Every structure is written in structure tokens, then in C-alpha cells.
Amino acid sequence: MNVREWALPVYTILLQIAIGTLLCLWIMRFFGGKKIGHEAMDQIVRDPLLIILVTIFLGMIGAHFHLSRPYLSFLSIRNFQSSWLSREIVFTLIFFVLNLFLCYLQWFHEGSWKLRSTLGWVAIADGFVTVYCMGSIYLLPAQAAWDTPETIFSYYGSMLLLGVMALAAILIMDLTERAKIVKQAVKGLAVVGGVVLIPVIVLNLSHLQWLRTGAPLAQTSYELLIDLYTPLLVARFVMLLAGVGILVFSVFRMNRKKMTIQELFNPVYLSCLMVIVGEVLGRFLFYAAHIRTGL
């Protein structure tokens, strides 16, 4: 893959991180607001919201490197009625604008809790539509390895897994007087990460099985993965399993030995990095293993 081809994995992974992180953050905000109060919870979500906004912006910038004439990117929205790519771009822009407004309310305007809550859930709904459009682009009859519903499900699985790991890494930065709250949140995220990992692995194995027993071109993709890309395929599974495993084990050890949240610094960042690397490898394999048929 050249630089232009790498722009797509960068964009999709960064957007999935942003959407998944916002989902996990808003679930935490919903339950945390009832426990510690709205004002305290607002202080916790301010920095993560800003990081999410920057992540979306970087993803959008990165996507332009895939284009031969980036300055004409605005023309790509003209085919909204017929093109999944145009829909993906439009919903991505809406997601960015909603998060920009959400950050403004959170940082500079003391709006109502209900308004910010509603806006956050609307942004999350838009994010889910964005991921659906993102995956639907690849449901092409000419691409045997992609033309399966598992493509859509795998994109949602990556979104959830990346969101869990990213939020844990973001929250661990906040070790002021809110350390107890962060500790509880990271424990919950570790459990969710372990649960989400199971269907993600199952989907990947199921897709490999489908390629192995599918049409001749699908079998060619399977042979490409198993023969040429075996080290990367194995590394992807190892990174995902080890990344989530490190987080779960570290949280379990923290509970058992009454460790402080500060001692989770290195394990949380390492686990997040490993999962991101695993997803980057998975996205590379996704693009590298396709075999075109027809026009």
C-alpha cells in the first residue's frame, strides 16, 4: 500500500475511535451523572470531548491524502442519493459539526444538561450511520472478499473495541481529585473490552472460514491471507488478545492488590496501543487480500 492507500485506513480507524469513544463516554456520563452529579461529570467529559473533536479533524484531513485533487473534495457530496461514499462524507461532516457544537457548549456555555445529553446522543446516532456508510462502500459484487455482511459488523466491532481502549487511555490522564471515579470507569471499560473482543474475534474467524469455503475468488483471498500474510494475520490476533488481556489483567490485579490508579498508566497505554496496531494490521489485510472480478 502506498501513501495514498494508507490514507483510507487512517481515516476509517480515527473515525471509529472517535465514534466509539463518544459512545462509551456518553454511557459513562449517563450513569456517572446520577452518582456524582451533573457538574462533576461535566468536568470529567470536557477534555475527552476535545480529544474526540481533534481525532475527527485529523481523520478528515488524513482522508484528503487519498485524493489526487484534495481541493475538489467538496464535489464528492454531489452524489448523496446514489453513492455510499458521498453519504459517508456528509455524515462525517455532520458528526464533526455536532461534536464542535458539543465542545462549545461544554467549554464555553453553561447550557442545560439535557441539551448536551441530547446533542451527544444525536452525534452518536450520526456516528453509527457514518460507520454503516463506511462499511457499505465495500459491499461490491466485484470484490469477493468484501461483499459480505461481516464487513459491516466488523466495522462496528472495531468501533466499539477502539472506543473502549481509547477512552480508558484518555481517562487515565485525569488523576486529580476524580481518581476514584476514573478508577471505576476504567474497571468498567476493561469488562466491556473483554466482552466486545469475543464477537470481534469470532467475526474475523468466521470471515476466514467464509473465504475458505466460498467462491473461487474468495478462496484465492483466503490463500493470500494464509500464505503471504500469515505473520501479519497472526500478529493482528495476538495484538488484539494481548492488548485487551493486559487491560483486564491489570484491572484485576489492581483490585486484588489494592493498587492505585497511577499504577495503571503503563498497562492502559500499552493495551490501547496494541489494539490500535492490531486494527491497523486488520485494515491493511482487509485492503491487501481483495481480489477483483469483473469491471
One Martini backbone bead per residue (centre of mass of N, CA, C, O) as a GRO file, in nm:
protein
  295
    1MET     BB    1   0.094   0.037   0.024
    2ASN     BB    2   0.052   0.356  -0.024
    3VAL     BB    3  -0.007   0.665   0.087
    4ARG     BB    4  -0.294   0.688  -0.036
    5GLU     BB    5  -0.396   0.412   0.084
    6TRP     BB    6  -0.343   0.486   0.394
    7ALA     BB    7  -0.564   0.705   0.428
    8LEU     BB    8  -0.808   0.519   0.480
    9PRO     BB    9  -0.728   0.378   0.746
   10VAL     BB   10  -0.691   0.639   0.902
   11TYR     BB   11  -0.977   0.743   0.880
   12THR     BB   12  -1.143   0.498   0.985
   13ILE     BB   13  -1.001   0.466   1.260
   14LEU     BB   14  -1.043   0.752   1.373
   15LEU     BB   15  -1.353   0.749   1.352
   16GLN     BB   16  -1.397   0.498   1.530
   17ILE     BB   17  -1.271   0.613   1.780
   18ALA     BB   18  -1.458   0.858   1.814
   19ILE     BB   19  -1.732   0.710   1.823
   20GLY     BB   20  -1.668   0.502   2.047
   21THR     BB   21  -1.585   0.709   2.264
   22LEU     BB   22  -1.850   0.867   2.277
   23LEU     BB   23  -2.026   0.635   2.360
   24CYS     BB   24  -1.877   0.562   2.625
   25LEU     BB   25  -1.890   0.846   2.750
   26TRP     BB   26  -2.209   0.870   2.752
   27ILE     BB   27  -2.261   0.631   2.932
   28MET     BB   28  -2.094   0.731   3.169
   29ARG     BB   29  -2.249   1.000   3.200
   30PHE     BB   30  -2.526   0.884   3.265
   31PHE     BB   31  -2.438   0.728   3.529
   32GLY     BB   32  -2.249   0.944   3.669
   33GLY     BB   33  -2.459   1.174   3.709
   34LYS     BB   34  -2.619   1.015   3.934
   35LYS     BB   35  -2.376   0.987   4.138
   36ILE     BB   36  -2.199   1.289   4.118
   37GLY     BB   37  -2.318   1.473   3.919
   38HIS     BB   38  -2.322   1.702   3.668
   39GLU     BB   39  -2.078   1.886   3.721
   40ALA     BB   40  -1.861   1.667   3.763
   41MET     BB   41  -1.909   1.527   3.487
   42ASP     BB   42  -1.840   1.769   3.305
   43GLN     BB   43  -1.538   1.778   3.386
   44ILE     BB   44  -1.465   1.495   3.267
   45VAL     BB   45  -1.571   1.538   2.951
   46ARG     BB   46  -1.413   1.774   2.826
   47ASP     BB   47  -1.143   1.654   2.723
   48PRO     BB   48  -1.249   1.413   2.556
   49LEU     BB   49  -1.408   1.590   2.355
   50LEU     BB   50  -1.161   1.732   2.236
   51ILE     BB   51  -1.017   1.475   2.137
   52ILE     BB   52  -1.240   1.384   1.948
   53LEU     BB   53  -1.237   1.630   1.763
   54VAL     BB   54  -0.941   1.600   1.671
   55THR     BB   55  -0.973   1.317   1.552
   56ILE     BB   56  -1.173   1.391   1.332
   57PHE     BB   57  -0.998   1.603   1.192
   58LEU     BB   58  -0.762   1.414   1.121
   59GLY     BB   59  -0.929   1.217   0.952
   60MET     BB   60  -1.019   1.425   0.738
   61ILE     BB   61  -0.738   1.504   0.648
   62GLY     BB   62  -0.632   1.218   0.575
   63ALA     BB   63  -0.839   1.159   0.343
   64HIS     BB   64  -0.710   1.366   0.132
   65PHE     BB   65  -0.457   1.180   0.054
   66HIS     BB   66  -0.638   1.001  -0.150
   67LEU     BB   67  -0.641   1.243  -0.333
   68SER     BB   68  -0.547   1.406  -0.625
   69ARG     BB   69  -0.774   1.655  -0.555
   70PRO     BB   70  -0.844   1.793  -0.260
   71TYR     BB   71  -0.982   2.076  -0.344
   72LEU     BB   72  -1.241   1.882  -0.465
   73SER     BB   73  -1.395   1.732  -0.228
   74PHE     BB   74  -1.679   1.878  -0.225
   75LEU     BB   75  -1.791   1.716  -0.485
   76SER     BB   76  -1.857   1.431  -0.338
   77ILE     BB   77  -2.166   1.518  -0.240
   78ARG     BB   78  -2.349   1.501  -0.508
   79ASN     BB   79  -2.411   1.164  -0.467
   80PHE     BB   80  -2.603   1.094  -0.221
   81GLN     BB   81  -2.836   0.909  -0.352
   82SER     BB   82  -2.602   0.680  -0.480
   83SER     BB   83  -2.355   0.723  -0.268
   84TRP     BB   84  -2.171   0.606  -0.001
   85LEU     BB   85  -1.943   0.812  -0.004
   86SER     BB   86  -2.114   1.067   0.018
   87ARG     BB   87  -2.254   0.985   0.281
   88GLU     BB   88  -2.002   0.961   0.453
   89ILE     BB   89  -1.916   1.257   0.428
   90VAL     BB   90  -2.169   1.394   0.537
   91PHE     BB   91  -2.179   1.244   0.818
   92THR     BB   92  -1.899   1.338   0.904
   93LEU     BB   93  -1.959   1.641   0.906
   94ILE     BB   94  -2.189   1.625   1.109
   95PHE     BB   95  -2.022   1.503   1.337
   96PHE     BB   96  -1.828   1.739   1.364
   97VAL     BB   97  -2.035   1.966   1.421
   98LEU     BB   98  -2.164   1.838   1.673
   99ASN     BB   99  -1.893   1.829   1.836
  100LEU     BB  100  -1.834   2.128   1.824
  101PHE     BB  101  -2.090   2.218   1.975
  102LEU     BB  102  -2.042   2.045   2.226
  103CYS     BB  103  -1.776   2.181   2.308
  104TYR     BB  104  -1.888   2.462   2.341
  105LEU     BB  105  -2.091   2.396   2.566
  106GLN     BB  106  -1.879   2.266   2.764
  107TRP     BB  107  -1.667   2.523   2.770
  108PHE     BB  108  -1.859   2.815   2.708
  109HIS     BB  109  -2.147   2.689   2.802
  110GLU     BB  110  -2.427   2.685   3.034
  111GLY     BB  111  -2.602   2.452   2.963
  112SER     BB  112  -2.803   2.205   2.955
  113TRP     BB  113  -2.794   1.876   3.021
  114LYS     BB  114  -3.008   1.786   2.811
  115LEU     BB  115  -2.887   1.916   2.561
  116ARG     BB  116  -2.614   1.767   2.567
  117SER     BB  117  -2.727   1.485   2.567
  118THR     BB  118  -2.884   1.497   2.301
  119LEU     BB  119  -2.646   1.579   2.119
  120GLY     BB  120  -2.475   1.329   2.176
  121TRP     BB  121  -2.680   1.113   2.068
  122VAL     BB  122  -2.696   1.230   1.784
  123ALA     BB  123  -2.395   1.193   1.719
  124ILE     BB  124  -2.395   0.885   1.758
  125ALA     BB  125  -2.604   0.819   1.542
  126ASP     BB  126  -2.437   0.942   1.314
  127GLY     BB  127  -2.193   0.755   1.358
  128PHE     BB  128  -2.339   0.492   1.285
  129VAL     BB  129  -2.402   0.579   0.995
  130THR     BB  130  -2.111   0.622   0.907
  131VAL     BB  131  -2.019   0.327   0.945
  132TYR     BB  132  -2.220   0.206   0.748
  133CYS     BB  133  -2.116   0.359   0.500
  134MET     BB  134  -1.823   0.265   0.520
  135GLY     BB  135  -1.894  -0.041   0.472
  136SER     BB  136  -2.081  -0.021   0.210
  137ILE     BB  137  -1.861   0.052   0.000
  138TYR     BB  138  -1.754  -0.274   0.004
  139LEU     BB  139  -2.027  -0.387  -0.126
  140LEU     BB  140  -1.893  -0.569  -0.384
  141PRO     BB  141  -1.923  -0.801  -0.632
  142ALA     BB  142  -1.612  -0.755  -0.732
  143GLN     BB  143  -1.555  -0.821  -0.407
  144ALA     BB  144  -1.538  -1.109  -0.246
  145ALA     BB  145  -1.405  -1.029   0.042
  146TRP     BB  146  -1.636  -0.790   0.099
  147ASP     BB  147  -1.921  -0.926   0.008
  148THR     BB  148  -2.028  -0.893   0.332
  149PRO     BB  149  -2.180  -0.841   0.639
  150GLU     BB  150  -1.910  -0.861   0.804
  151THR     BB  151  -1.804  -0.585   0.733
  152ILE     BB  152  -1.999  -0.421   0.905
  153PHE     BB  153  -1.959  -0.565   1.180
  154SER     BB  154  -1.650  -0.511   1.198
  155TYR     BB  155  -1.674  -0.202   1.215
  156TYR     BB  156  -1.832  -0.200   1.482
  157GLY     BB  157  -1.631  -0.361   1.649
  158SER     BB  158  -1.396  -0.163   1.619
  159MET     BB  159  -1.536   0.080   1.740
  160LEU     BB  160  -1.578  -0.036   2.025
  161LEU     BB  161  -1.288  -0.125   2.094
  162LEU     BB  162  -1.149   0.149   2.046
  163GLY     BB  163  -1.324   0.314   2.242
  164VAL     BB  164  -1.251   0.172   2.503
  165MET     BB  165  -0.940   0.208   2.491
  166ALA     BB  166  -0.931   0.517   2.452
  167LEU     BB  167  -1.085   0.604   2.709
  168ALA     BB  168  -0.893   0.480   2.910
  169ALA     BB  169  -0.648   0.656   2.819
  170ILE     BB  170  -0.784   0.932   2.877
  171LEU     BB  171  -0.873   0.899   3.180
  172ILE     BB  172  -0.582   0.841   3.303
  173MET     BB  173  -0.503   1.151   3.300
  174ASP     BB  174  -0.726   1.189   3.532
  175LEU     BB  175  -0.562   1.251   3.864
  176THR     BB  176  -0.722   1.395   4.057
  177GLU     BB  177  -1.001   1.404   4.252
  178ARG     BB  178  -1.113   1.174   4.024
  179ALA     BB  179  -0.979   0.888   4.066
  180LYS     BB  180  -1.219   0.707   4.152
  181ILE     BB  181  -1.385   0.738   3.896
  182VAL     BB  182  -1.172   0.638   3.697
  183LYS     BB  183  -1.139   0.359   3.820
  184GLN     BB  184  -1.430   0.262   3.762
  185ALA     BB  185  -1.427   0.311   3.456
  186VAL     BB  186  -1.189   0.122   3.383
  187LYS     BB  187  -1.320  -0.132   3.486
  188GLY     BB  188  -1.563  -0.125   3.292
  189LEU     BB  189  -1.394  -0.119   3.027
  190ALA     BB  190  -1.257  -0.391   3.065
  191VAL     BB  191  -1.515  -0.559   3.049
  192VAL     BB  192  -1.613  -0.458   2.773
  193GLY     BB  193  -1.360  -0.537   2.614
  194GLY     BB  194  -1.383  -0.844   2.666
  195VAL     BB  195  -1.664  -0.874   2.534
  196VAL     BB  196  -1.606  -0.747   2.249
  197LEU     BB  197  -1.374  -0.934   2.155
  198ILE     BB  198  -1.527  -1.192   2.090
  199PRO     BB  199  -1.692  -1.105   1.831
  200VAL     BB  200  -1.444  -1.006   1.676
  201ILE     BB  201  -1.303  -1.280   1.652
  202VAL     BB  202  -1.538  -1.439   1.533
  203LEU     BB  203  -1.567  -1.269   1.275
  204ASN     BB  204  -1.285  -1.323   1.164
  205LEU     BB  205  -1.310  -1.635   1.153
  206SER     BB  206  -1.568  -1.641   0.981
  207HIS     BB  207  -1.444  -1.501   0.735
  208LEU     BB  208  -1.228  -1.712   0.679
  209GLN     BB  209  -1.428  -1.945   0.635
  210TRP     BB  210  -1.580  -1.813   0.400
  211LEU     BB  211  -1.334  -1.796   0.212
  212ARG     BB  212  -1.259  -2.105   0.210
  213THR     BB  213  -1.579  -2.188   0.104
  214GLY     BB  214  -1.611  -2.019  -0.132
  215ALA     BB  215  -1.542  -1.875  -0.388
  216PRO     BB  216  -1.266  -1.875  -0.577
  217LEU     BB  217  -1.185  -1.577  -0.501
  218ALA     BB  218  -1.212  -1.618  -0.198
  219GLN     BB  219  -0.995  -1.841  -0.183
  220THR     BB  220  -0.767  -1.661  -0.282
  221SER     BB  221  -0.775  -1.473  -0.039
  222TYR     BB  222  -0.716  -1.689   0.170
  223GLU     BB  223  -0.439  -1.776   0.055
  224LEU     BB  224  -0.312  -1.498   0.090
  225LEU     BB  225  -0.337  -1.484   0.398
  226ILE     BB  226  -0.200  -1.765   0.470
  227ASP     BB  227   0.068  -1.727   0.305
  228LEU     BB  228   0.169  -1.420   0.288
  229TYR     BB  229   0.000  -1.301   0.572
  230THR     BB  230   0.043  -1.464   0.834
  231PRO     BB  231   0.206  -1.280   1.031
  232LEU     BB  232  -0.014  -1.052   1.033
  233LEU     BB  233  -0.253  -1.221   1.125
  234VAL     BB  234  -0.130  -1.313   1.391
  235ALA     BB  235  -0.060  -1.031   1.501
  236ARG     BB  236  -0.347  -0.929   1.523
  237PHE     BB  237  -0.452  -1.132   1.734
  238VAL     BB  238  -0.234  -1.078   1.945
  239MET     BB  239  -0.290  -0.777   1.990
  240LEU     BB  240  -0.583  -0.798   2.081
  241LEU     BB  241  -0.552  -1.004   2.312
  242ALA     BB  242  -0.322  -0.860   2.467
  243GLY     BB  243  -0.445  -0.582   2.505
  244VAL     BB  244  -0.700  -0.668   2.663
  245GLY     BB  245  -0.556  -0.853   2.867
  246ILE     BB  246  -0.388  -0.635   3.009
  247LEU     BB  247  -0.625  -0.470   3.114
  248VAL     BB  248  -0.774  -0.688   3.272
  249PHE     BB  249  -0.536  -0.779   3.453
  250SER     BB  250  -0.469  -0.501   3.580
  251VAL     BB  251  -0.746  -0.459   3.715
  252PHE     BB  252  -0.744  -0.718   3.881
  253ARG     BB  253  -0.478  -0.651   4.032
  254MET     BB  254  -0.573  -0.386   4.157
  255ASN     BB  255  -0.798  -0.511   4.331
  256ARG     BB  256  -0.633  -0.727   4.486
  257LYS     BB  257  -0.377  -0.512   4.571
  258LYS     BB  258  -0.462  -0.214   4.606
  259MET     BB  259  -0.405  -0.030   4.379
  260THR     BB  260  -0.332   0.237   4.205
  261ILE     BB  261  -0.413   0.417   3.926
  262GLN     BB  262  -0.116   0.492   3.847
  263GLU     BB  263  -0.038   0.180   3.785
  264LEU     BB  264  -0.204   0.194   3.493
  265PHE     BB  265  -0.063   0.353   3.285
  266ASN     BB  266   0.107   0.151   3.113
  267PRO     BB  267  -0.109  -0.069   3.051
  268VAL     BB  268  -0.316   0.113   2.907
  269TYR     BB  269  -0.134   0.224   2.680
  270LEU     BB  270  -0.042  -0.049   2.573
  271SER     BB  271  -0.322  -0.168   2.505
  272CYS     BB  272  -0.410   0.053   2.310
  273LEU     BB  273  -0.177   0.026   2.109
  274MET     BB  274  -0.224  -0.275   2.035
  275VAL     BB  275  -0.511  -0.241   1.921
  276ILE     BB  276  -0.441  -0.039   1.702
  277VAL     BB  277  -0.238  -0.217   1.555
  278GLY     BB  278  -0.439  -0.446   1.501
  279GLU     BB  279  -0.631  -0.267   1.325
  280VAL     BB  280  -0.424  -0.187   1.113
  281LEU     BB  281  -0.368  -0.473   1.018
  282GLY     BB  282  -0.661  -0.539   0.943
  283ARG     BB  283  -0.688  -0.314   0.727
  284PHE     BB  284  -0.460  -0.410   0.547
  285LEU     BB  285  -0.579  -0.694   0.491
  286PHE     BB  286  -0.843  -0.597   0.368
  287TYR     BB  287  -0.700  -0.462   0.116
  288ALA     BB  288  -0.485  -0.691   0.029
  289ALA     BB  289  -0.705  -0.949  -0.018
  290HIS     BB  290  -0.832  -0.848  -0.263
  291ILE     BB  291  -1.033  -0.970  -0.547
  292ARG     BB  292  -1.102  -0.895  -0.861
  293THR     BB  293  -1.415  -0.895  -1.049
  294GLY     BB  294  -1.440  -0.765  -1.322
  295LEU     BB  295  -1.526  -0.409  -1.331
   0.00000   0.00000   0.00000
